[in-house]
């Protein structure tokens, strides 16, 4: 878990520590990663949230999503109406690691995903390393 970086800078820092931005393959893993990025502060804008390792690596050639660690995209947990590629520039993914209001059950985006411009300096990001064998 680290603070304030663009998607590319966050991925490079994760690589420098022997991993990648987190890939997510189940609801349980999603909730774990979202909790790791939680600040406990009600967010005021999307840059207050958390990068994960999902991106459109070959956009505009392909709009397919891929994980930076090369693992299969076998689980998706988009927020309602996402991904929307707002402004034609949202090709990286954040998780809503914090919620609006006092009750997370009333926030339909909480712990779900949103596409964002990759150059956004996000408040946090979560790295994932392979398990030791």
Backbone as a chain_set.jsonl record, in Angstrom:
{"seq": "XXXXXXXXXXXXXXXXXXXXXXXXXXXXXXXXXXXXXXXXXXXXXXXXXXXXXXXXXXXXXXXXXXXXXXXXXXXXXXXXXXXXXXXXXXXXXXXXXXXXXXXXXXXXXXXXXXXXXXXXXXXXXXXXXXXXX", "coords": {"N": [[0.85, -1.178, 0.0], [0.693, 2.12, -0.954], [1.262, 5.707, -1.456], [-0.116, 8.386, -3.481], [0.331, 8.462, -6.721], [0.651, 8.246, -10.303], [-0.852, 5.841, -12.563], [1.152, 4.518, -14.106], [3.525, 5.221, -12.691], [2.919, 4.062, -10.213], [2.755, 1.325, -10.937], [5.427, 0.943, -11.757], [6.776, 1.335, -9.326], [5.713, -0.803, -7.874], [6.778, -2.916, -9.428], [9.494, -2.496, -8.93], [9.586, -3.396, -6.375], [9.301, -6.073, -6.651], [6.812, -6.95, -7.602], [3.532, -6.3, -8.946], [0.953, -3.888, -9.719], [-2.04, -4.672, -7.984], [-3.732, -7.571, -9.083], [-7.017, -8.899, -9.401], [-9.062, -11.593, -8.565], [-11.335, -12.649, -7.442], [-14.314, -12.078, -5.453], [-13.719, -12.071, -2.742], [-10.94, -11.525, -2.764], [-11.052, -9.004, -3.96], [-12.397, -7.488, -1.969], [-10.488, -7.624, 0.04], [-8.287, -6.234, -1.142], [-9.5, -3.716, -1.579], [-9.998, -2.978, 1.064], [-7.383, -2.768, 1.978], [-6.625, -0.426, 0.7], [-8.185, 1.448, 1.939], [-8.816, 4.558, 3.49], [-10.373, 5.546, 5.48], [-11.468, 7.971, 5.387], [-14.08, 9.973, 4.197], [-14.386, 10.13, 0.786], [-13.727, 12.834, -1.52], [-13.248, 13.25, -4.179], [-12.564, 11.317, -7.174], [-9.804, 10.842, -7.321], [-9.065, 10.36, -4.773], [-8.96, 7.694, -4.269], [-8.056, 4.215, -5.008], [-5.55, 2.734, -7.012], [-5.717, -0.242, -9.005], [-4.365, -3.083, -10.809], [-5.522, -3.16, -13.445], [-5.879, -2.459, -16.88], [-6.353, -0.909, -20.117], [-4.264, -1.996, -22.117], [-3.472, -1.921, -24.806], [-4.916, 0.085, -26.021], [-5.654, 2.466, -28.589], [-5.954, 0.263, -30.226], [-7.097, -2.07, -29.223], [-9.883, -2.513, -27.068], [-9.794, -4.195, -24.972], [-9.429, -5.313, -21.598], [-6.641, -5.801, -19.407], [-4.536, -7.41, -16.967], [-1.718, -6.053, -15.254], [0.096, -7.906, -14.33], [-0.122, -9.988, -16.063], [-1.904, -12.045, -15.571], [-4.999, -13.952, -16.029], [-8.022, -12.212, -16.98], [-10.46, -12.851, -15.125], [-12.405, -12.096, -13.419], [-14.571, -9.433, -12.793], [-15.628, -6.312, -11.407], [-17.269, -3.958, -11.766], [-18.419, -0.648, -10.98], [-21.804, 0.677, -11.012], [-22.786, 1.661, -14.301], [-20.196, 1.706, -15.264], [-17.363, 0.369, -17.082], [-16.949, 3.692, -18.365], [-15.365, 5.26, -19.976], [-15.054, 8.082, -19.87], [-14.741, 11.127, -21.524], [-13.126, 9.92, -23.354], [-10.673, 9.076, -22.397], [-10.145, 7.297, -20.324], [-8.438, 4.691, -19.233], [-7.339, 3.11, -17.307], [-7.724, 1.51, -14.061], [-9.417, 2.076, -10.996], [-10.234, 1.205, -7.592], [-13.1, 1.747, -5.614], [-12.201, 2.427, -2.715], [-12.919, 3.761, -0.471], [-15.936, 5.183, 0.942], [-18.921, 7.131, 0.263], [-20.631, 9.162, 2.598], [-21.916, 7.92, 5.8], [-22.654, 5.266, 5.866], [-21.561, 2.471, 4.342], [-23.136, 0.591, 3.023], [-25.054, 2.01, 1.726], [-23.826, 3.163, -0.399], [-23.54, 2.585, -3.64], [-21.259, 2.283, -5.173], [-19.188, 1.474, -3.562], [-16.286, -0.371, -2.982], [-16.301, -1.223, -5.577], [-15.353, -0.984, -9.108], [-13.867, 1.577, -11.201], [-13.171, 3.199, -14.26], [-10.407, 5.299, -15.053], [-8.421, 8.206, -16.052], [-5.103, 7.348, -16.856], [-2.998, 8.986, -16.066], [-3.763, 10.222, -13.747], [-2.98, 11.254, -10.486], [-3.302, 9.145, -8.035], [-4.595, 8.684, -4.722], [-3.848, 6.318, -3.389], [-2.402, 3.034, -3.882], [-2.287, -0.485, -4.49], [0.057, -3.006, -4.272], [0.967, -6.275, -5.488], [2.577, -9.282, -4.842], [4.104, -12.3, -6.114], [3.422, -15.42, -4.447], [5.583, -16.919, -2.017], [7.474, -19.812, -2.692]], "CA": [[0.0, 0.0, 0.0], [1.522, 3.315, -1.085], [0.491, 6.942, -1.616], [-0.028, 9.384, -4.537], [1.093, 8.165, -7.933], [-0.074, 7.892, -11.522], [-0.889, 4.394, -12.772], [2.47, 4.06, -14.562], [4.475, 5.33, -11.581], [2.56, 3.048, -9.217], [3.18, 0.025, -11.467], [6.891, 0.882, -11.708], [7.172, 1.148, -7.924], [5.387, -2.197, -7.546], [7.784, -3.763, -10.095], [10.738, -2.32, -8.196], [9.459, -4.161, -5.132], [9.109, -7.484, -6.986], [5.413, -7.293, -7.864], [2.763, -5.491, -9.891], [-0.315, -3.447, -9.144], [-2.831, -5.857, -7.638], [-4.764, -8.192, -9.915], [-8.1, -9.367, -8.527], [-9.66, -12.759, -9.212], [-12.526, -13.107, -6.713], [-14.911, -11.054, -4.597], [-12.956, -12.06, -1.497], [-9.695, -10.809, -3.018], [-11.432, -7.615, -4.193], [-12.69, -6.849, -0.689], [-9.206, -7.517, 0.737], [-7.525, -5.15, -1.764], [-10.205, -2.463, -1.298], [-9.776, -2.673, 2.475], [-5.985, -2.319, 2.103], [-6.545, 0.948, 0.227], [-9.127, 2.305, 2.663], [-8.216, 5.586, 4.344], [-11.285, 5.872, 6.559], [-11.94, 9.336, 5.159], [-15.053, 10.062, 3.115], [-13.677, 10.73, -0.34], [-14.348, 14.005, -2.132], [-13.143, 13.087, -5.629], [-12.098, 9.977, -7.509], [-8.37, 10.702, -7.093], [-8.872, 9.975, -3.373], [-9.2, 6.255, -4.179], [-6.932, 3.279, -5.058], [-5.262, 2.026, -8.264], [-5.449, -1.672, -9.128], [-3.556, -3.311, -12.0], [-6.282, -3.411, -14.668], [-5.798, -1.352, -17.835], [-6.478, -1.19, -21.549], [-2.845, -1.861, -22.444], [-3.224, -1.675, -26.229], [-5.882, 1.056, -26.539], [-6.987, 2.216, -29.133], [-5.998, -0.938, -31.061], [-8.071, -2.961, -28.597], [-10.482, -2.001, -25.832], [-9.74, -5.272, -23.987], [-8.767, -5.033, -20.329], [-5.65, -6.806, -19.023], [-3.831, -7.176, -15.705], [-0.3, -5.764, -15.461], [0.891, -9.099, -14.018], [-0.34, -10.983, -17.113], [-2.867, -13.082, -15.174], [-6.244, -13.842, -16.797], [-9.116, -11.363, -16.492], [-11.505, -13.842, -14.854], [-13.32, -11.494, -12.446], [-14.763, -7.988, -12.957], [-16.54, -5.812, -10.384], [-17.484, -2.564, -12.117], [-19.488, 0.159, -10.388], [-22.877, 0.915, -11.983], [-22.479, 2.527, -15.455], [-18.763, 1.685, -15.56], [-16.518, 1.494, -17.443], [-17.621, 4.611, -19.29], [-14.365, 5.945, -20.802], [-15.449, 9.501, -19.915], [-13.799, 11.975, -22.235], [-12.283, 9.11, -24.228], [-9.308, 9.028, -21.857], [-10.078, 6.484, -19.1], [-7.947, 3.385, -19.655], [-6.799, 2.428, -16.139], [-8.841, 1.216, -13.155], [-9.329, 2.278, -9.551], [-11.291, 0.612, -6.779], [-13.681, 2.669, -4.634], [-11.751, 1.871, -1.44], [-13.643, 4.489, 0.57], [-17.338, 5.353, 0.569], [-19.531, 8.418, 0.576], [-21.581, 9.049, 3.704], [-21.513, 7.121, 6.956], [-23.054, 3.87, 5.733], [-21.102, 1.951, 3.061], [-24.194, -0.186, 2.366], [-25.863, 2.943, 0.929], [-23.002, 3.646, -1.506], [-23.515, 1.517, -4.64], [-19.936, 2.165, -5.783], [-18.198, 1.048, -2.571], [-15.477, -1.544, -3.299], [-16.427, -1.553, -7.005], [-14.296, -0.427, -9.944], [-14.143, 2.713, -12.073], [-12.057, 3.543, -15.144], [-9.873, 6.649, -14.82], [-7.233, 8.514, -16.848], [-3.923, 6.727, -16.246], [-2.091, 10.007, -15.534], [-4.282, 10.737, -12.478], [-2.233, 10.908, -9.28], [-4.264, 8.536, -7.121], [-4.18, 8.729, -3.315], [-3.174, 5.088, -2.966], [-2.375, 1.895, -4.797], [-1.934, -1.724, -3.798], [0.923, -3.912, -5.022], [0.779, -7.703, -5.209], [3.754, -10.063, -5.202], [3.852, -13.745, -6.144], [3.645, -16.082, -3.161], [6.857, -17.633, -1.876], [7.294, -21.263, -2.857]], "C": [[0.89, 1.232, 0.0], [0.65, 4.525, -1.402], [0.882, 7.746, -2.851], [0.908, 9.027, -5.68], [0.146, 7.974, -9.104], [-0.052, 6.372, -11.654], [0.502, 3.875, -13.144], [3.499, 4.123, -13.442], [4.192, 4.288, -10.513], [3.013, 1.664, -9.675], [4.699, -0.117, -11.415], [7.401, 0.691, -10.286], [6.878, -0.283, -7.491], [6.418, -3.146, -8.161], [9.115, -3.691, -9.363], [10.756, -3.057, -6.871], [9.119, -5.627, -5.4], [7.68, -7.888, -7.279], [4.826, -6.469, -8.988], [1.609, -4.87, -9.119], [-1.217, -4.666, -9.003], [-3.778, -6.277, -8.755], [-5.768, -8.828, -8.965], [-8.875, -10.455, -9.249], [-10.866, -13.339, -8.48], [-13.074, -11.944, -5.894], [-14.139, -10.94, -3.287], [-11.649, -11.275, -1.667], [-9.971, -9.318, -3.257], [-11.658, -6.884, -2.871], [-11.418, -6.654, 0.129], [-8.404, -6.328, 0.195], [-8.177, -3.798, -1.466], [-9.986, -2.031, 0.144], [-8.346, -2.188, 2.703], [-5.849, -0.85, 1.7], [-7.407, 1.932, 0.989], [-8.395, 3.299, 3.56], [-9.075, 5.863, 5.571], [-11.844, 7.278, 6.456], [-12.966, 9.291, 4.034], [-14.393, 10.767, 1.943], [-14.465, 11.881, -0.941], [-14.211, 13.996, -3.647], [-12.47, 11.758, -5.925], [-10.603, 9.784, -7.317], [-8.057, 10.351, -5.64], [-8.918, 8.459, -3.193], [-7.934, 5.46, -4.495], [-6.767, 2.625, -6.428], [-5.177, 0.525, -8.045], [-4.821, -1.876, -10.508], [-4.283, -3.599, -13.295], [-6.191, -2.198, -15.59], [-6.077, -1.838, -19.244], [-5.092, -0.957, -22.147], [-2.592, -1.505, -23.9], [-4.245, -0.726, -26.848], [-5.151, 2.054, -27.439], [-7.081, 0.986, -30.039], [-7.048, -1.911, -30.552], [-8.612, -2.288, -27.347], [-10.491, -3.063, -24.743], [-8.975, -4.817, -22.743], [-7.772, -6.147, -20.034], [-5.007, -6.399, -17.698], [-2.352, -6.944, -15.989], [0.577, -6.964, -15.135], [0.697, -10.221, -15.037], [-1.321, -12.081, -16.759], [-4.185, -12.888, -15.934], [-7.255, -12.888, -16.149], [-10.325, -12.28, -16.331], [-12.513, -13.362, -13.811], [-13.369, -9.999, -12.735], [-15.796, -7.519, -11.938], [-16.768, -4.308, -10.578], [-18.589, -1.928, -11.274], [-20.582, 0.339, -11.442], [-22.448, 1.942, -13.045], [-20.991, 2.62, -15.779], [-18.411, 0.384, -16.283], [-17.205, 2.386, -18.467], [-16.669, 5.39, -20.191], [-14.719, 7.422, -20.98], [-14.355, 10.334, -20.576], [-12.88, 11.222, -23.177], [-10.872, 8.915, -23.713], [-9.15, 8.136, -20.625], [-9.712, 5.042, -19.453], [-7.249, 2.615, -18.534], [-7.907, 2.358, -15.086], [-8.471, 1.454, -11.693], [-10.438, 1.481, -8.874], [-11.779, 1.686, -5.806], [-13.396, 2.105, -3.243], [-12.344, 2.601, -0.24], [-15.059, 4.729, 0.073], [-17.807, 6.757, 0.896], [-20.531, 8.208, 1.704], [-21.094, 8.104, 4.787], [-21.788, 5.64, 6.796], [-22.62, 3.322, 4.376], [-22.164, 1.151, 2.312], [-25.069, 0.701, 1.48], [-25.088, 3.534, -0.243], [-22.833, 2.511, -2.51], [-22.183, 1.339, -5.338], [-18.91, 1.521, -4.865], [-17.608, -0.315, -2.917], [-15.667, -2.035, -4.74], [-15.4, -0.745, -7.804], [-14.796, 0.683, -10.854], [-12.928, 2.933, -12.975], [-11.7, 5.016, -14.959], [-8.738, 6.923, -15.799], [-5.979, 8.012, -16.123], [-2.968, 7.736, -15.614], [-2.561, 10.584, -14.203], [-3.375, 10.31, -11.332], [-3.233, 10.457, -8.225], [-3.705, 8.549, -5.698], [-3.433, 7.483, -2.885], [-3.193, 4.059, -4.08], [-1.895, 0.685, -4.021], [-1.115, -2.588, -4.744], [0.652, -5.351, -4.586], [2.018, -8.431, -5.704], [3.386, -11.537, -5.272], [4.139, -14.354, -4.771], [4.994, -16.795, -3.174], [6.596, -19.124, -1.998], [8.272, -22.021, -2.019]], "O": [[1.752, 1.372, 0.867], [-0.558, 4.39, -1.595], [2.053, 7.791, -3.228], [2.116, 9.258, -5.613], [-1.01, 7.589, -8.928], [0.683, 5.694, -10.937], [0.976, 2.9, -12.561], [4.269, 3.18, -13.259], [5.119, 3.693, -9.965], [3.59, 0.911, -8.891], [5.207, -1.182, -11.065], [8.365, -0.044, -10.07], [7.696, -0.909, -6.817], [6.881, -4.073, -7.497], [9.789, -4.706, -9.193], [11.821, -3.313, -6.31], [8.699, -6.344, -4.492], [7.361, -9.075, -7.209], [5.542, -6.0, -9.872], [1.319, -5.277, -7.994], [-1.155, -5.587, -9.818], [-4.524, -5.463, -9.3], [-5.416, -9.245, -7.862], [-9.295, -10.279, -10.393], [-11.366, -14.401, -8.853], [-12.384, -10.95, -5.67], [-13.93, -9.838, -2.78], [-11.297, -10.459, -0.816], [-9.206, -8.467, -2.804], [-11.157, -5.776, -2.683], [-11.272, -5.651, 0.828], [-7.901, -5.512, 0.967], [-7.482, -2.837, -1.137], [-9.807, -0.843, 0.415], [-8.115, -1.301, 3.525], [-5.055, -0.114, 2.286], [-7.365, 3.132, 0.715], [-7.475, 2.934, 4.292], [-8.577, 6.353, 6.584], [-12.596, 7.725, 7.321], [-12.738, 8.633, 3.019], [-13.894, 11.883, 2.09], [-15.694, 11.912, -0.886], [-14.98, 14.666, -4.336], [-11.876, 11.143, -5.039], [-10.162, 8.645, -7.162], [-6.904, 10.073, -5.309], [-8.916, 7.984, -2.057], [-6.834, 5.968, -4.278], [-7.71, 2.034, -6.955], [-4.641, 0.063, -7.038], [-4.754, -0.933, -11.297], [-3.709, -4.233, -14.18], [-6.394, -1.062, -15.161], [-6.039, -3.037, -19.52], [-4.785, 0.136, -22.622], [-1.595, -0.85, -24.205], [-4.426, -0.726, -28.066], [-4.059, 2.472, -27.055], [-8.153, 0.688, -30.567], [-7.794, -2.503, -31.332], [-7.887, -1.579, -26.65], [-11.119, -2.873, -23.702], [-8.015, -4.051, -22.823], [-8.019, -7.306, -20.367], [-4.94, -5.219, -17.353], [-1.79, -7.582, -16.88], [1.706, -7.036, -15.619], [1.286, -11.293, -14.893], [-1.553, -12.974, -17.574], [-4.462, -11.795, -16.427], [-7.326, -12.778, -14.925], [-11.11, -12.468, -17.261], [-13.372, -14.127, -13.372], [-12.328, -9.365, -12.904], [-16.739, -8.25, -11.635], [-16.5, -3.501, -9.688], [-19.564, -2.584, -10.906], [-20.324, 0.172, -12.634], [-21.829, 2.957, -12.726], [-20.574, 3.527, -16.499], [-19.109, -0.615, -16.107], [-17.946, 1.909, -19.326], [-17.12, 6.11, -21.082], [-14.689, 7.947, -22.092], [-13.184, 10.241, -20.211], [-11.956, 11.806, -23.742], [-9.964, 8.62, -24.49], [-8.125, 8.208, -19.947], [-10.556, 4.27, -19.909], [-6.633, 1.579, -18.787], [-8.914, 3.058, -15.196], [-7.39, 1.094, -11.226], [-11.443, 1.131, -9.494], [-10.982, 2.438, -5.245], [-14.223, 1.403, -2.662], [-12.274, 2.107, 0.885], [-15.349, 4.499, -1.101], [-17.192, 7.475, 1.684], [-21.205, 7.179, 1.752], [-19.996, 7.555, 4.702], [-21.212, 4.829, 7.52], [-23.226, 3.656, 3.358], [-22.1, 1.044, 1.087], [-25.75, 0.202, 0.584], [-25.639, 4.328, -1.006], [-22.071, 1.576, -2.266], [-21.986, 0.341, -6.031], [-17.866, 1.065, -5.332], [-18.336, -1.287, -3.12], [-15.24, -3.138, -5.081], [-14.67, 0.074, -7.244], [-15.968, 0.732, -11.227], [-11.789, 2.863, -12.513], [-12.568, 5.861, -14.741], [-8.146, 5.982, -16.329], [-5.819, 8.228, -14.922], [-2.205, 7.38, -14.716], [-1.834, 11.361, -13.584], [-3.035, 9.132, -11.216], [-3.918, 11.27, -7.606], [-2.496, 8.439, -5.495], [-2.486, 7.566, -2.102], [-3.901, 4.197, -5.077], [-1.187, 0.811, -3.022], [-1.531, -2.868, -5.869], [0.177, -5.609, -3.48], [2.46, -8.23, -6.835], [2.47, -11.985, -4.582], [4.99, -13.863, -4.029], [5.475, -17.218, -4.224], [5.609, -19.635, -1.468], [8.27, -23.252, -2.03]]}, "num_chains": 1, "name": "protein.A"}
